[in-house]
Amino acid sequence: MTRHDSQSDGDRFATIAVGAAKTGSQPHRDGTNDVVPPIHLSTTFEWASGEDANEHDYSRESNPTRAALEEQLARLEGGEHALAFASGMAATSATMLSLVPPGGHVVSSNSIYSGTEKLLTEHVAGHLGADIDFVDARDPDNVAAAVDADTDLIWAETPSNPLIRLCDIRAIADVADDHDAPFGVDSTFASPYYQSPLELGADVVVHSTTKYLNGHSDSIGGAVITDDDGIFEQLAFAQQVGLGNVLSPFDCYLVARGIKTLPARMERHEENAMAVARFLERHDRVARVRYPGLASHPQHELANEQMSGYSGMLSFEFDGTLIELEAFVEGLEVFTPGASLGGVESLVEVPSLMLPDEFSRSEESAAVPETLVRVSVGLEGADDLREDLRTALP
Ligand SMILES: Cc1ncc(COP(=O)(O)O)c(C=O)c1O
C-alpha cells in the first residue's frame, strides 16, 4: 500500500486535510487571523507597486480563496501545482485540450466515465481530428502496444466508472516514460486519501471535486494536480485565460470545507462499502459484485499494491429482469436513486434505466451490463444500509 501503510502517514494526511500543517503560505491569515479562509468575492484587486504589490489582480486569473484551495489540493496529492476548475469535466477537458494538438494521438483506457469518453470521441477526435485508441488498460501491455513516439496523452481512470476496473498506474507510467508521453489519471473514485497517482509515476491527476473531495453533494467542481512545470503552465493558461474555466470562490470554500473531513469520511465510506459488498456477495439475486476490497475482485492484489484503501464505490449485477430491477430501485428507502457519487448519502444508479448516456457507449468502450447497479456507499449506519437492500431485493 502506498500511503497509509503506517499510522503516521494516515495521520499526516489528516493533518494536511484539516489545514493545520504550518508550511506554505496562509493568505487567509493576513490581517484577521481567520482560522477558516474567507470567501473572497471581489472580482478585482486594487493595484499597487513595490512592497505593496498584490499577488491578485483579477479573480479569473487568481483569487485568494481559490489559491488557498489549490495549495491544499496540491499538498493532498503530494504534487507541486493544483488548479481548481468549474467541474470535473472542465478539469479533464482543459487537460486534454491543452495537451492534445489537432490531429494528435491519445491512448485511453476503454473503461472511463461516459462524459470523458464523449469528450474524447466527440471533441478531441470529432473536432480536433485526433486519433483515439481505446484499449483494455487492465493489461499495461495493451497500452504499450498502442503508444508510439507521437502519442500526446495516455489516459486512465482507476478505479473506473462504473465497472470498477483498475489499471496499474506504475506500469503504465513506465510505458509513458519510455515514449515521453504525458500520463493522466482520473483518480476521482479513490480520492487523494486512498491513491496517489503522482507518487506512482503519473504526470497529471484529475478529480471531480463534486464527489469525495467536496463530499456533501452541494458543489460541482474539478481539480488537476501535477508536478510538471510545463504542463502546469499550459493548464494554468487554459484555466485562467484560454478557457477561462475557474471554480467560483463559494465553491472553493465548500470544497476546502469538505476536504477537512475527507480522511474521516473515506474511512467510514470504506467500512460501509465493505459491509455492503459482503452482504451483496452472499445474496442469491446478485450475480456479481465489483469491489476492489473483495478477494473475488480480479484486481484485488493490484488494489492492495497501489491503493491504501478501497474507497466507497462498488457495482453489482442484479440477477433478474429489468422490471424486477426497477422494482428493487423503487423499493429502496435509505439509498436514493440518482446520478453522482461520493457524498455522505448512499446513492444507487442503474445506467441502463436512468442514464442512457452512460449506458450507450461507443463500440470501442467496455460494455456496461444491462442489470449493473452502481452504488455510492454513504455514511449511514451499515445495518440500515444492509437492511434496506435486504428488504428491496426480491
Ligand atoms: C470518474 C469521474 N470523472 C469525472 C467526472 C466528471 O465530473 P463532473 O460531473 O464534476 O464534471 C465524473 C462524474 O461523474 C466521474 O465519475
The ligand as a Tripos MOL2 file, in Angstrom:
@<TRIPOS>MOLECULE
LIG
   16    16     1     0     0
SMALL
NO_CHARGES

@<TRIPOS>ATOM
      1 C1        -14.7520    9.3450  -12.6270 C.3       1 LIG1
      2 C2        -15.3720   10.6510  -12.9900 C.ar      1 LIG1
      3 N1        -14.6130   11.6050  -13.5390 N.ar      1 LIG1
      4 C3        -15.1140   12.7950  -13.9090 C.ar      1 LIG1
      5 C4        -16.4510   13.0770  -13.7380 C.ar      1 LIG1
      6 C5        -16.9890   14.4080  -14.1720 C.3       1 LIG1
      7 O1        -17.1410   15.2210  -13.0600 O.3       1 LIG1
      8 P1        -18.1760   16.4570  -13.0170 P.3       1 LIG1
      9 O2        -19.5510   15.8630  -13.0010 O.co2     1 LIG1
     10 O3        -17.7870   17.1650  -11.7630 O.co2     1 LIG1
     11 O4        -17.9430   17.2640  -14.2350 O.co2     1 LIG1
     12 C6        -17.2920   12.1190  -13.1600 C.ar      1 LIG1
     13 C7        -18.7360   12.4030  -12.9650 C.2       1 LIG1
     14 O5        -19.4940   11.5490  -12.5860 O.2       1 LIG1
     15 C8        -16.7300   10.8730  -12.7740 C.ar      1 LIG1
     16 O6        -17.4850    9.9110  -12.2400 O.3       1 LIG1
@<TRIPOS>BOND
     1     1     2 1
     2     2     3 ar
     3     2    15 ar
     4     3     4 ar
     5     4     5 ar
     6     5     6 1
     7     5    12 ar
     8     6     7 1
     9     7     8 1
    10     8     9 2
    11     8    10 1
    12     8    11 1
    13    12    13 1
    14    12    15 ar
    15    13    14 2
    16    15    16 1
@<TRIPOS>SUBSTRUCTURE
     1 LIG1         1 GROUP 0 **** ****
